[in-house]
């Protein structure tokens, strides 16, 4: 990193994303896969220092390679976090598509999947102020690399896994805006700019 302020941002991004995972994803049980990897400390929070999208994709591939080469008991899953890039949601979606294409080119699309999160995440065809968007909103643009077999095992022990997205949305709507901010106060910092964007994504909630 070039400056002390950049180094501080890297650490802040890592700390804030970890707090979001623990308070929101695990705390609200939005994903049955999350709690075990947090408990076992087999989740990696990688803050990318990339200054452009090509370098970010190279960073993504390196994290993918690490997952392939590291035993699952040591490293289950990785979040690739980019504090500097892709603040525009549509540009982020384009990057996600490129990352998914790289999985296919590497021949590992049956082994890994990507879940995507963004501070301005919006599901296509849903009102911009609907709380359902917050199932996929994180403090920074994030690509989550997940092992398919581990997710399958988690879902196998979960009642009606196909209903997970609907249950998550119902819970967020029941909590309301103030309830969500009370659980994770940093949400208040990026709530207005998230709702200002236009819808454009398909539902890929974990």
ZADRENZA-850626 format. One line per 2 residues: number of its first residue (from 0); their letters; for each residue z, x negated, y negated of N, C-alpha, C, CB. Coordinates in pm, 1 decimal, decimal comma. Glycine has a CB too. Layout:
N
NUM> a> Z X Y Z X Y Z X Y Z X Y; ...
//
This chain:
206
0> xx> 0,0 -84,0 119,9 0,0 0,0 0,0 0,0 -87,1 -124,2 121,7 94,8 -0,9; -57,8 -39,1 -234,2 -76,4 -122,8 -351,1 42,5 -121,6 -445,3 -198,1 -79,7 -424,4
2> xx> 118,9 -15,3 -449,4 228,7 -5,9 -544,9 352,8 50,2 -478,0 189,1 80,8 -664,4; 466,5 24,0 -546,0 592,5 78,2 -495,0 590,7 229,7 -496,8 710,6 26,3 -576,9
4> xx> 522,1 289,9 -596,3 515,9 436,1 -602,7 439,4 492,9 -484,4 450,7 481,4 -733,5; 332,9 422,9 -439,2 259,9 465,8 -320,2 350,6 461,5 -197,9 135,8 377,5 -298,0
6> xx> 428,2 355,4 -187,1 519,2 341,7 -73,6 622,6 453,3 -73,5 588,8 205,1 -76,6; 670,6 487,8 -191,6 767,0 598,4 -200,0 702,6 729,9 -158,6 823,4 610,2 -342,4
8> xx> 576,6 750,8 -197,9 508,3 874,9 -161,0 488,9 883,3 -9,6 372,3 884,7 -232,5; 455,9 769,9 53,6 441,3 769,4 198,7 571,5 814,2 264,6 400,6 629,2 248,9
10> xx> 681,5 757,5 220,6 810,4 792,1 281,1 848,8 936,5 249,1 920,1 696,2 232,1; 821,1 980,2 127,4 850,7 1118,5 91,7 768,1 1216,1 175,0 824,7 1141,4 -56,9
12> xx> 639,6 1182,4 196,5 553,0 1269,9 275,6 602,0 1278,9 419,2 408,3 1219,6 272,4; 642,4 1166,7 474,3 694,0 1166,1 611,8 823,0 1247,9 621,5 719,2 1021,3 659,6
14> xx> 914,5 1224,6 528,8 1044,1 1292,3 532,1 1029,0 1442,3 510,2 1137,4 1233,3 426,6; 943,8 1479,0 414,8 926,8 1621,2 384,0 856,9 1694,0 498,4 847,0 1638,7 254,0
16> xx> 757,7 1629,8 559,7 689,1 1693,3 672,0 782,9 1709,8 790,5 566,4 1611,7 713,1; 864,7 1609,4 817,4 961,4 1621,1 926,0 1060,2 1734,0 898,4 1036,3 1488,5 945,8
18> xx> 1105,5 1745,0 775,0 1198,1 1852,9 739,5 1131,9 1989,1 756,3 1247,7 1835,9 595,0; 1002,5 1997,4 720,7 928,5 2123,2 738,3 918,3 2160,1 886,6 787,1 2111,8 676,5
20> xx> 885,8 2063,2 971,6 876,6 2089,7 1114,5 1010,1 2141,4 1167,3 834,3 1962,8 1190,5; 1116,9 2075,6 1129,9 1247,1 2112,6 1184,3 1296,9 2246,0 1129,1 1348,3 2003,8 1154,4
22> xx> 1273,7 2271,5 999,9 1325,3 2394,5 939,2 1238,0 2515,4 967,9 1338,4 2376,7 790,4; 1106,8 2496,1 963,6 1015,4 2609,4 974,9 958,7 2623,8 1116,8 901,4 2594,0 874,9
24> xx> 890,7 2521,0 1165,0 821,6 2532,6 1294,0 921,4 2548,2 1408,4 732,4 2409,7 1318,5; 1023,4 2462,0 1410,0 1125,7 2472,1 1514,6 1229,7 2577,1 1478,1 1193,6 2335,8 1537,3
26> xx> 1274,3 2574,1 1353,8 1380,6 2665,7 1313,4 1344,9 2811,9 1328,5 1417,8 2639,5 1172,5; 1218,0 2844,7 1305,1 1172,6 2983,3 1320,9 1100,4 3005,4 1453,4 1081,0 3021,8 1205,8
28> xx> 1096,0 2902,0 1537,8 1030,6 2909,2 1668,5 885,8 2956,2 1655,8 1108,2 3003,1 1761,4; 814,5 2898,2 1558,3 675,0 2935,9 1538,7 585,5 2881,5 1648,5 626,3 2887,2 1404,4
30> xx> 627,9 2775,1 1714,3 549,2 2715,5 1822,7 642,4 2674,8 1935,4 467,6 2593,2 1772,4; 624,6 2728,7 2056,8 714,7 2695,9 2168,4 704,4 2550,0 2210,7 684,7 2785,1 2287,5
32> xx> 598,3 2482,6 2170,5 577,8 2343,2 2205,3 663,1 2249,0 2120,9 432,3 2307,8 2190,1; 701,9 2293,2 2000,9 759,3 2202,5 1903,4 901,2 2156,2 1936,6 759,0 2267,6 1770,4
34> xx> 987,8 2248,4 1974,5 1128,7 2213,6 1991,9 1151,4 2099,5 2091,2 1205,1 2334,7 2037,1; 1088,7 2100,7 2209,8 1114,1 1990,9 2304,2 1073,4 1853,8 2251,8 1041,7 2017,4 2432,5
36> xx> 958,7 1843,6 2182,4 915,0 1711,9 2136,1 1003,0 1662,6 2021,9 768,3 1716,6 2091,4; 1054,8 1754,5 1940,1 1149,1 1714,5 1836,4 1280,1 1670,0 1898,9 1173,4 1829,3 1737,5
38> xx> 1327,6 1746,8 1995,4 1452,8 1713,1 2062,7 1443,8 1579,5 2135,4 1490,6 1822,6 2160,9; 1329,2 1553,5 2198,8 1311,7 1429,7 2275,5 1263,1 1312,3 2190,5 1214,2 1453,3 2388,1
40> xx> 1238,8 1338,9 2062,3 1192,9 1235,6 1969,2 1063,2 1170,3 2016,3 1300,6 1129,3 1951,4; 971,2 1253,5 2065,6 840,6 1203,8 2109,9 730,0 1253,7 2016,8 812,1 1248,0 2255,3
42> xx> 765,7 1286,3 1894,7 669,7 1329,7 1794,4 656,2 1218,6 1690,7 713,6 1464,5 1727,9; 531,8 1187,5 1652,7 506,9 1083,5 1552,3 457,9 1149,3 1423,9 402,9 978,8 1604,0
44> xx> 517,6 1108,2 1312,1 473,6 1150,8 1180,0 401,2 1032,9 1116,5 594,3 1199,3 1091,1; 269,4 1036,9 1120,6 190,0 925,5 1067,5 131,8 965,4 932,6 76,5 884,9 1166,5
46> xx> 174,4 897,8 827,1 121,0 922,7 693,7 4,4 828,3 671,0 230,4 904,4 583,9; -113,7 884,2 658,6 -233,9 802,8 640,6 -240,8 749,1 498,0 -360,3 884,7 673,2
48> xx> -273,8 621,2 486,6 -291,2 558,7 356,2 -437,6 559,4 312,9 -238,2 416,1 358,9; -521,5 632,7 385,9 -665,5 634,8 357,8 -693,6 684,1 216,8 -738,5 723,0 459,1
50> xx> -791,2 617,7 153,2 -830,8 657,2 20,0 -957,9 738,9 16,1 -847,1 537,7 -63,9; -1021,0 759,1 133,5 -1140,8 843,1 141,0 -1146,0 906,9 278,9 -1270,7 760,3 112,6
52> xx> -1235,2 1002,0 295,9 -1237,8 1080,3 419,4 -1283,5 998,4 539,4 -1328,4 1200,2 402,6; -1375,3 903,6 519,8 -1419,2 820,1 631,1 -1302,7 738,8 685,2 -1533,6 727,2 587,5
54> xx> -1223,9 680,8 596,1 -1108,1 603,6 640,8 -1004,4 694,2 706,3 -1045,4 527,9 522,9; -992,0 815,8 656,6 -897,5 909,2 718,5 -939,8 941,2 861,1 -886,9 1038,7 635,8
56> xx> -1069,2 960,7 884,5 -1116,6 988,5 1019,9 -1097,3 867,5 1110,7 -1264,2 1029,3 1017,4; -1113,9 746,8 1056,1 -1087,1 627,6 1136,9 -938,8 620,3 1172,4 -1130,8 499,6 1061,6
58> xx> -854,7 656,6 1077,3 -710,8 660,3 1102,4 -678,2 763,3 1210,0 -633,9 692,1 972,8; -743,5 878,8 1200,0 -726,9 984,7 1300,4 -763,9 933,8 1439,7 -813,2 1107,6 1264,2
60> xx> -876,4 863,2 1449,6 -919,6 810,4 1579,3 -821,0 708,2 1634,1 -1057,8 747,4 1567,2; -761,5 628,3 1546,6 -662,9 531,5 1593,0 -540,0 602,0 1649,0 -622,8 437,5 1479,2
62> xx> -497,5 708,8 1582,2 -383,6 785,0 1633,1 -416,9 853,1 1765,8 -339,7 889,5 1530,2; -539,8 900,7 1777,7 -584,6 957,8 1904,4 -580,7 852,5 2014,5 -726,4 1015,5 1890,7
64> xx> -630,5 732,4 1984,3 -629,3 623,9 2081,9 -486,7 590,6 2125,0 -697,3 499,6 2024,1; -395,4 589,7 2028,7 -255,4 562,4 2062,8 -200,3 666,8 2158,0 -169,8 557,2 1936,8
66> xx> -236,1 793,2 2136,3 -190,4 899,1 2226,3 -246,5 880,1 2366,9 -230,8 1036,3 2172,0; -374,1 844,3 2374,0 -437,7 823,0 2504,2 -369,7 709,4 2579,5 -587,4 792,9 2487,0
68> xx> -334,3 603,4 2508,2 -284,1 482,3 2571,7 -133,2 480,8 2592,5 -323,1 364,6 2490,4; -61,2 573,3 2528,5 84,7 574,1 2537,1 131,5 681,2 2634,6 147,1 597,2 2398,5
70> xx> 224,7 647,3 2723,7 276,6 748,8 2816,4 332,5 869,5 2742,5 384,7 688,6 2905,6; 309,9 985,3 2799,6 352,2 1109,4 2736,0 502,2 1113,0 2713,1 310,3 1228,0 2819,8
72> xx> 579,2 1051,1 2801,3 724,5 1050,5 2787,2 768,9 973,6 2663,2 788,9 990,5 2911,3; 682,0 886,4 2613,8 714,3 808,4 2494,6 655,0 869,2 2368,2 664,9 666,3 2510,8
74> xx> 536,7 928,0 2381,4 468,9 986,1 2264,7 395,4 1112,0 2309,0 369,4 883,6 2199,4; 446,0 1226,1 2266,8 386,6 1353,7 2307,0 278,5 1399,8 2211,4 493,3 1459,7 2317,2
76> xx> 300,1 1381,1 2083,9 215,1 1444,8 1984,9 224,2 1370,2 1852,4 254,2 1592,1 1966,8; 119,9 1382,0 1771,3 115,2 1310,2 1643,7 66,1 1401,1 1532,1 24,7 1186,9 1654,7
78> xx> 133,9 1395,0 1419,5 87,9 1460,6 1297,9 29,5 1354,9 1205,8 203,6 1538,4 1227,9; -97,1 1371,8 1169,8 -163,3 1282,5 1075,1 -159,6 1349,8 939,1 -310,8 1249,9 1118,7
80> xx> -85,3 1291,7 846,6 -55,3 1353,2 716,9 -128,6 1275,7 607,7 98,9 1355,5 689,4; -196,5 1346,1 518,0 -266,6 1278,9 408,4 -218,9 1332,9 273,9 -419,2 1297,1 422,2
82> xx> -133,7 1257,1 203,0 -83,7 1304,1 73,5 -185,5 1293,6 -39,7 38,6 1226,7 36,4; -285,9 1205,7 -25,2 -377,8 1176,1 -134,9 -508,2 1255,9 -130,1 -409,8 1030,2 -134,6
84> xx> -549,5 1298,4 -12,8 -681,9 1356,2 4,1 -674,7 1505,4 36,6 -757,1 1282,5 113,6; -788,9 1573,0 19,4 -814,0 1706,0 73,9 -720,2 1813,4 20,8 -803,6 1701,5 222,0
86> xx> -689,1 1805,7 -107,7 -609,2 1912,2 -166,7 -687,5 2043,1 -174,3 -561,8 1871,3 -305,8; -819,8 2032,0 -181,5 -903,8 2151,7 -176,3 -913,0 2200,3 -31,9 -1045,9 2123,0 -234,0
88> xx> -881,0 2327,0 -9,2 -872,3 2378,5 127,1 -1006,5 2377,5 198,7 -817,1 2518,5 125,7; -1114,5 2411,7 128,9 -1245,5 2414,1 193,5 -1287,5 2273,7 237,3 -1350,6 2473,8 98,7
90> xx> -1258,6 2173,4 155,5 -1288,1 2035,7 194,2 -1205,3 1995,8 315,9 -1261,0 1939,5 77,0; -1082,6 2043,6 320,1 -997,5 2016,5 435,8 -1056,8 2076,5 562,4 -856,6 2071,5 412,6
92> xx> -1107,2 2198,6 554,8 -1167,7 2261,9 672,1 -1287,6 2182,1 721,6 -1210,0 2405,5 639,5; -1365,5 2127,6 629,8 -1479,3 2044,1 669,6 -1431,1 1920,5 744,8 -1562,0 2002,5 546,3
94> xx> -1321,5 1862,0 698,6 -1266,4 1743,6 764,6 -1214,8 1778,2 903,8 -1153,6 1682,6 680,2; -1151,0 1894,3 916,6 -1103,3 1939,1 1048,2 -1220,0 1952,1 1144,9 -1028,4 2073,8 1036,6
96> xx> -1330,6 2009,2 1098,9 -1449,0 2022,2 1184,0 -1500,8 1884,8 1226,4 -1559,7 2100,3 1110,6; -1498,6 1788,8 1134,8 -1542,3 1653,2 1169,4 -1448,8 1591,4 1273,3 -1548,1 1564,3 1043,3
98> xx> -1319,6 1613,4 1258,4 -1223,5 1558,8 1354,3 -1242,1 1621,3 1492,5 -1079,9 1581,9 1305,0; -1269,1 1750,7 1496,6 -1292,4 1816,6 1625,5 -1419,9 1764,1 1690,9 -1301,3 1969,3 1607,3
100> xx> -1520,7 1734,9 1609,2 -1644,7 1677,4 1662,6 -1617,2 1539,1 1722,5 -1752,8 1667,6 1551,4; -1526,6 1463,6 1661,5 -1492,2 1331,8 1714,4 -1422,7 1343,5 1850,4 -1402,0 1256,3 1615,3
102> xx> -1340,6 1446,4 1868,1 -1279,8 1469,7 1999,1 -1387,0 1490,1 2104,8 -1185,9 1591,2 1994,6; -1489,1 1568,2 2070,6 -1598,0 1594,0 2165,1 -1677,2 1466,3 2192,5 -1691,5 1703,9 2110,9
104> xx> -1706,5 1390,0 2088,7 -1780,9 1265,8 2106,8 -1705,1 1167,2 2194,7 -1810,9 1202,5 1972,0; -1572,2 1169,8 2183,8 -1489,3 1081,5 2265,8 -1470,0 1135,3 2407,3 -1354,2 1061,4 2199,8
106> xx> -1512,9 1259,3 2431,2 -1500,5 1319,5 2563,2 -1359,3 1359,0 2600,5 -1552,3 1226,5 2664,8; -1275,3 1385,3 2500,2 -1135,7 1418,7 2529,8 -1099,2 1558,8 2479,1 -1042,1 1314,4 2467,1
108> xx> -1200,5 1641,9 2454,0 -1171,0 1775,1 2401,1 -1094,1 1861,6 2500,5 -1299,6 1844,9 2362,2; -1101,3 1828,1 2631,2 -1024,1 1901,9 2730,7 -881,9 1849,0 2744,1 -1093,5 1895,9 2864,9
110> xx> -854,5 1736,2 2681,6 -722,4 1673,7 2691,2 -638,8 1694,0 2565,0 -737,4 1525,4 2718,7; -707,3 1707,5 2452,0 -636,6 1720,0 2324,6 -694,5 1833,8 2241,6 -643,6 1588,2 2246,0
112> xx> -611,1 1889,5 2156,2 -656,7 1989,2 2060,8 -596,9 1956,1 1925,2 -617,8 2133,0 2105,8; -656,3 2012,5 1821,5 -608,4 1990,3 1685,3 -557,5 2121,9 1628,4 -720,4 1931,0 1595,4
114> xx> -436,9 2119,1 1575,1 -386,9 2228,5 1493,3 -386,5 2178,5 1349,1 -243,0 2275,9 1539,6; -426,9 2260,6 1256,2 -439,9 2216,4 1117,5 -344,5 2292,0 1026,7 -583,5 2234,5 1068,8
116> xx> -291,5 2218,9 928,2 -196,0 2274,9 832,6 -230,6 2223,5 693,5 -48,9 2237,9 870,9; -204,6 2307,0 592,8 -243,3 2272,1 456,7 -155,9 2352,0 360,9 -395,5 2300,0 431,5
118> xx> -120,4 2294,1 246,0 -36,5 2370,0 151,6 -104,8 2494,4 96,9 3,9 2281,4 36,5; -238,5 2498,2 102,9 -311,0 2615,4 56,4 -381,5 2689,2 167,4 -409,8 2576,1 -46,9
120> xx> -327,9 2684,4 289,5 -395,5 2745,9 403,5 -415,1 2895,9 381,1 -315,6 2721,5 532,4; -536,4 2942,0 410,7 -569,5 3083,5 397,6 -654,4 3127,0 516,1 -643,3 3111,0 264,3
122> xx> -614,2 3234,4 581,4 -692,9 3290,3 689,0 -802,9 3378,4 630,6 -603,9 3370,2 786,2; -919,7 3369,0 688,1 -1034,0 3444,1 637,7 -1010,3 3594,5 652,4 -1162,3 3402,7 711,6
124> xx> -1044,5 3668,7 548,8 -1034,8 3813,6 554,7 -896,0 3869,4 532,9 -1084,1 3859,8 683,8; -801,5 3782,9 491,3 -663,9 3826,6 469,7 -631,3 3810,5 321,1 -563,6 3744,9 559,0
126> xx> -559,7 3906,7 263,4 -523,1 3898,0 122,5 -453,2 3765,9 93,7 -433,1 4015,7 82,7; -484,4 3707,2 -20,9 -433,2 3573,5 -53,5 -281,5 3568,1 -59,6 -489,9 3527,5 -185,3
128> xx> -216,4 3680,5 -93,8 -70,9 3678,0 -106,6 0,6 3722,5 20,9 -28,5 3766,0 -221,5; -73,1 3741,9 130,0 -10,8 3784,0 255,5 70,3 3668,3 314,3 -118,3 3832,4 356,7
130> xx> 188,1 3698,2 364,7 275,7 3594,0 416,2 226,5 3534,4 547,6 414,1 3648,9 434,8; 127,2 3594,7 609,9 74,8 3537,8 735,2 21,4 3396,6 715,5 -35,6 3626,8 791,6
132> xx> -28,5 3364,5 596,0 -82,7 3231,3 571,7 22,2 3122,3 591,4 -139,5 3223,2 431,5; 148,3 3159,3 575,5 253,2 3057,8 578,7 285,6 3010,3 719,1 377,3 3111,1 514,5
134> xx> 225,8 3067,8 820,9 239,6 3009,4 954,5 166,7 2875,7 962,8 185,5 3106,0 1061,5; 70,4 2852,0 874,6 -8,6 2728,8 878,1 -2,1 2650,4 747,0 -152,7 2761,4 910,3
136> xx> 97,2 2678,1 665,7 112,1 2603,2 541,4 219,4 2495,7 556,3 146,9 2697,8 425,3; 181,1 2374,0 519,0 270,1 2259,5 525,7 269,2 2190,6 389,7 227,7 2161,2 639,5
138> xx> 363,9 2101,0 364,6 369,2 2035,0 234,0 245,4 1953,3 199,2 488,1 1946,4 228,7; 175,3 1900,0 302,0 57,1 1817,1 279,4 -50,5 1853,4 382,0 92,9 1665,6 288,0
140> xx> -177,2 1826,8 351,1 -281,2 1845,6 453,1 -247,2 1763,3 578,4 -421,3 1804,5 397,1; -253,1 1829,5 693,3 -205,5 1766,9 816,7 -292,4 1806,2 934,6 -60,4 1805,3 843,9
142> xx> -326,9 1706,4 1016,3 -393,3 1729,5 1144,3 -292,2 1701,2 1254,0 -521,4 1640,1 1160,3; -270,1 1797,3 1340,7 -173,0 1783,1 1448,0 -246,4 1765,7 1580,6 -77,9 1905,4 1453,2
144> xx> -234,8 1648,2 1638,3 -294,7 1618,4 1768,9 -198,6 1659,1 1878,8 -330,7 1468,0 1781,1; -244,5 1748,3 1966,5 -159,8 1805,0 2071,8 -223,0 1779,1 2207,5 -138,3 1956,8 2050,2
146> xx> -141,3 1741,2 2303,3 -189,0 1726,2 2440,9 -204,4 1865,3 2502,6 -90,8 1637,9 2525,8; -320,8 1894,3 2555,2 -348,3 2026,1 2611,1 -253,8 2060,9 2725,6 -491,8 2032,9 2659,1
148> xx> -227,3 1965,7 2815,3 -144,6 1997,0 2931,9 -0,8 2027,2 2891,8 -147,6 1881,6 3031,5; 47,7 1958,6 2788,3 184,3 1983,7 2744,4 196,3 2121,5 2678,2 229,9 1873,9 2647,4
150> xx> 96,3 2157,8 2601,5 95,3 2290,7 2542,0 86,2 2398,1 2649,9 -21,2 2304,3 2443,4; 5,2 2373,8 2751,3 -9,9 2471,8 2859,8 121,9 2492,7 2932,8 -118,2 2426,5 2959,2
152> xx> 195,9 2385,1 2956,8 325,5 2397,7 3023,6 422,9 2477,0 2937,7 383,7 2259,2 3055,3; 420,7 2451,8 2807,5 511,3 2524,2 2718,4 478,5 2672,9 2717,0 503,9 2467,2 2576,1
154> xx> 350,8 2705,7 2713,7 310,6 2846,3 2708,1 335,7 2917,0 2840,1 163,8 2857,9 2670,7; 331,9 2842,9 2951,7 351,7 2903,8 3083,2 490,8 2964,6 3098,1 329,2 2800,6 3192,3
156> xx> 587,2 2909,8 3026,9 723,9 2960,2 3036,8 759,4 3053,6 2921,8 821,6 2844,7 3040,6; 658,1 3093,6 2846,4 680,7 3176,5 2728,7 627,4 3317,2 2756,2 612,5 3114,5 2602,7
158> xx> 710,2 3416,7 2732,9 669,3 3554,7 2757,5 560,4 3597,6 2659,7 789,6 3648,7 2747,0; 450,9 3651,7 2713,0 340,7 3703,0 2631,4 293,2 3602,6 2526,6 382,8 3831,1 2563,0
160> xx> 246,9 3483,3 2569,8 207,5 3381,2 2471,5 96,4 3425,4 2377,3 163,8 3257,2 2542,9; 12,9 3519,3 2423,5 -95,4 3565,1 2336,5 -43,1 3642,0 2215,2 -191,8 3652,6 2415,2
162> xx> 82,4 3683,2 2221,7 141,7 3756,6 2110,4 214,3 3666,3 2010,4 237,5 3859,6 2163,4; 214,1 3535,3 2034,7 286,9 3443,7 1946,4 241,8 3455,6 1800,5 268,7 3300,0 1994,2
164> xx> 110,8 3451,0 1771,5 71,4 3462,2 1629,4 119,9 3589,9 1563,5 -78,7 3454,8 1616,8; 107,8 3702,0 1635,0 150,8 3829,4 1576,7 301,6 3831,7 1553,6 110,0 3946,0 1667,6
166> xx> 377,4 3776,8 1649,3 523,0 3772,3 1631,7 560,8 3683,2 1513,6 591,4 3721,4 1760,1; 492,7 3569,6 1501,8 521,8 3478,9 1390,5 495,8 3547,0 1256,2 437,4 3351,0 1402,1
168> xx> 382,4 3614,2 1246,8 347,2 3681,0 1121,1 448,4 3790,1 1088,8 205,3 3740,8 1129,0; 486,9 3866,7 1188,8 584,5 3973,7 1166,6 716,8 3916,7 1116,8 606,8 4054,2 1295,8
170> xx> 756,6 3803,7 1172,7 884,9 3744,7 1130,6 877,6 3695,9 986,5 924,1 3628,1 1223,6; 767,7 3630,4 949,8 754,0 3582,0 812,0 750,5 3697,0 713,2 627,9 3497,6 797,4
172> xx> 680,8 3803,7 748,9 676,3 3919,4 659,0 813,5 3983,3 645,8 575,0 4022,8 709,3; 889,2 3984,5 753,5 1024,1 4040,7 748,4 1114,9 3956,3 659,1 1083,4 4050,7 889,8
174> xx> 1100,3 3822,9 665,3 1182,8 3734,9 582,8 1147,3 3746,5 434,9 1167,4 3590,4 628,5; 1018,7 3763,6 406,6 975,1 3772,2 267,6 973,4 3636,8 198,8 1064,3 3866,4 191,5
176> xx> 915,6 3636,3 80,4 899,8 3511,9 5,1 1033,4 3443,9 -20,4 830,0 3539,0 -126,9; 1131,1 3518,8 -68,3 1259,2 3459,5 -101,7 1330,2 3406,9 22,7 1346,8 3560,8 -173,3
178> xx> 1316,0 3477,9 132,8 1378,6 3432,0 256,2 1319,1 3302,0 307,3 1366,6 3537,6 362,0; 1186,9 3289,1 294,5 1121,2 3166,0 337,3 1161,2 3048,0 249,8 969,9 3183,4 335,1
180> xx> 1167,6 3071,0 119,3 1207,7 2963,7 28,6 1354,1 2925,9 51,3 1185,6 3005,9 -118,0; 1437,5 3023,2 83,7 1577,2 2992,4 112,1 1589,8 2903,3 235,6 1657,1 3121,4 131,8
182> xx> 1504,4 2926,9 334,8 1508,1 2843,3 455,5 1454,9 2704,7 428,7 1428,3 2907,5 567,5; 1345,4 2694,8 350,0 1285,5 2564,5 321,6 1250,3 2560,2 172,6 1158,2 2539,0 411,3
184> xx> 1345,1 2521,6 87,5 1326,0 2527,8 -57,5 1200,6 2459,4 -111,1 1442,6 2468,3 -123,0; 1149,4 2349,8 -50,9 1027,2 2288,7 -105,0 906,5 2382,7 -107,1 992,7 2166,6 -24,7
186> xx> 911,5 2492,7 -31,7 800,4 2588,6 -37,0 775,4 2636,7 -179,4 828,9 2708,4 54,1; 880,2 2646,0 -258,0 866,3 2696,3 -394,3 778,8 2605,8 -479,7 1002,8 2711,3 -458,5
188> xx> 771,3 2477,0 -443,1 696,3 2380,9 -523,4 546,0 2400,1 -511,9 732,4 2240,6 -482,8; 499,4 2450,3 -396,3 354,7 2463,8 -381,2 310,3 2606,1 -350,8 306,5 2372,9 -272,6
190> xx> 399,2 2702,4 -364,4 362,0 2842,0 -341,8 255,7 2889,8 -439,9 484,5 2930,8 -352,0; 271,0 2869,2 -570,8 170,4 2924,0 -664,6 31,1 2866,9 -643,4 212,9 2897,3 -807,4
192> xx> 17,9 2734,5 -624,6 -116,1 2677,8 -609,2 -178,6 2717,7 -477,0 -111,3 2526,3 -620,2; -98,3 2748,2 -375,8 -154,4 2793,5 -248,9 -218,7 2931,1 -264,7 -45,6 2797,6 -140,2
194> xx> -149,9 3021,5 -331,4 -200,9 3157,3 -344,3 -316,6 3168,4 -442,7 -90,3 3249,2 -386,6; -343,8 3061,6 -515,8 -452,4 3065,3 -612,5 -587,6 3039,2 -549,7 -427,7 2965,6 -720,8
196> xx> -591,8 2992,7 -422,5 -717,5 2959,3 -358,8 -781,5 3082,2 -294,8 -696,3 2850,9 -254,8; -905,8 3063,2 -252,5 -980,5 3172,3 -191,6 -974,0 3163,1 -39,8 -1126,1 3170,8 -239,0
198> xx> -966,6 3277,3 29,8 -962,2 3276,1 174,9 -1086,0 3213,4 233,7 -945,4 3415,7 228,1; -1065,3 3143,9 355,4 -1183,8 3086,7 416,0 -1165,8 3030,1 553,0 -1235,1 2983,7 331,3
200> xx> -1054,0 3056,4 621,3 -1031,0 2991,2 749,9 -1011,2 3092,7 860,1 -910,7 2899,1 742,2; -1044,2 3049,7 980,2 -1010,9 3128,4 1098,3 -868,5 3098,0 1137,4 -1107,8 3099,1 1215,4
202> xx> -807,0 3187,2 1215,9 -668,5 3170,3 1259,0 -661,8 3066,8 1370,1 -608,4 3304,6 1306,4; -589,0 2952,7 1343,7 -566,9 2853,2 1449,1 -421,8 2817,1 1459,6 -648,8 2728,4 1423,7
204> xx> -334,8 2916,0 1429,5 -191,8 2892,6 1438,8 -157,3 2845,1 1579,2 -112,7 3020,0 1403,2; -64,9 2746,8 1586,4 -22,0 2697,0 1717,9 44,5 2807,9 1798,0 74,7 2577,8 1702,1
//
